[in-house]
Amino acid sequence: MHWIGNQLDVYKLRQLIGQPLVGADCEWKCDMANVQYGSQSKGVAVMQLSSHKDAFIVDMISLARCKELDQVMTELFTCVNTVVVGFAFQGDLLEIKKRCPTFEFPTKCDNLMDL
């Protein structure tokens, strides 16, 4: 398992591009964090991505403005050789759009299988 918490770590995600199947899921900030920091929305805290070989946890709070993350995720979500599978992942993508308004990949998920 790999923690993706800074710009240099983002390139580790390239290992997923071209894998036949990639699982995706997002987790949210807990309610206590909302109380403590005065947040109105729970917001996406981390994204989990995995293939049959490896798993990655992406810190979406730290990387909310990372152009490199958006580029790698765009490559992953548009790769014709990779199917990204998620459960109710469209809702996660909507929240990513809110937290990361400059990211393009949430609108380019051509190969997403949302169960």
C-alpha positions in Angstrom: 0.0 0.0 0.0 1.2 3.5 -0.9 0.4 6.8 0.7 0.1 9.6 -1.9 0.4 12.8 0.2 2.6 15.2 -1.9 3.4 16.1 -5.4 6.3 13.8 -5.7 4.2 10.8 -4.6 1.6 11.4 -7.3 3.7 9.7 -10.0 3.4 6.4 -8.2 -0.2 6.3 -9.4 1.1 5.8 -13.0 1.4 2.1 -12.1 -2.4 1.9 -12.4 -2.6 3.3 -15.9 -3.1 0.3 -18.3 -4.2 -2.1 -15.6 -7.3 -4.0 -16.7 -9.3 -3.1 -13.6 -8.9 -0.4 -11.0 -11.1 -0.1 -7.9 -11.9 3.4 -6.7 -13.6 4.8 -3.6 -13.5 8.0 -1.6 -13.8 8.6 2.1 -15.0 11.7 3.8 -13.9 14.0 6.7 -15.5 12.8 9.9 -18.2 14.9 11.7 -15.8 15.8 14.5 -13.4 17.4 12.0 -16.4 19.5 10.7 -17.1 20.7 14.3 -13.5 21.3 15.1 -12.7 23.2 11.9 -16.1 24.7 11.2 -16.6 23.0 7.9 -20.0 23.0 6.4 -19.4 20.0 4.2 -17.7 16.7 5.1 -15.8 16.8 1.8 -13.6 14.2 0.3 -10.6 13.4 2.5 -9.0 10.5 0.7 -9.4 8.5 -2.5 -8.5 4.8 -2.5 -7.4 3.3 -5.8 -6.3 -0.3 -6.3 -5.4 -2.9 -8.9 -4.9 -6.6 -8.4 -1.2 -5.8 -7.6 -1.2 -2.6 -5.4 -3.2 -0.1 -3.4 -2.9 3.6 -3.1 -4.4 6.1 -0.6 -4.5 9.7 -2.0 -4.7 12.6 0.4 -7.3 14.7 -1.4 -7.1 17.5 1.2 -3.3 18.0 0.7 -3.5 17.6 -3.1 -6.6 19.5 -3.8 -4.7 22.0 -6.0 -2.1 19.6 -7.4 -2.0 19.8 -11.2 0.1 16.7 -11.4 -2.6 14.7 -9.6 -5.2 15.9 -12.1 -3.0 15.0 -15.0 -2.3 11.5 -13.8 -6.0 10.9 -12.8 -7.1 12.2 -16.2 -4.7 9.6 -17.9 -6.1 6.9 -15.6 -9.8 7.7 -16.1 -9.4 8.0 -19.9 -7.1 5.0 -20.5 -8.9 2.7 -23.0 -7.1 -0.3 -21.5 -8.4 0.4 -17.9 -11.8 0.0 -16.5 -12.3 2.0 -13.2 -14.9 0.3 -11.0 -16.6 2.1 -8.1 -19.8 1.8 -6.1 -21.8 5.0 -6.2 -18.6 6.7 -7.4 -20.5 9.4 -9.3 -21.4 11.0 -5.9 -17.7 11.0 -5.0 -16.8 12.7 -8.3 -19.4 15.4 -7.6 -17.7 16.1 -4.3 -14.2 16.1 -5.9 -15.5 18.7 -8.3 -16.5 20.9 -5.3 -13.3 20.4 -3.4 -11.0 20.6 -6.4 -12.8 22.9 -8.9 -9.7 23.2 -11.2 -9.5 19.4 -11.7 -10.6 18.1 -15.1 -10.6 14.4 -14.5 -14.0 14.2 -12.8 -15.6 15.2 -16.1 -13.5 12.8 -18.2 -14.4 9.4 -16.7 -15.1 7.6 -19.9 -14.1 4.2 -18.6 -15.9 4.3 -15.2 -18.1 1.4 -14.3 -20.2 2.8 -11.4 -22.1 0.0 -9.6 
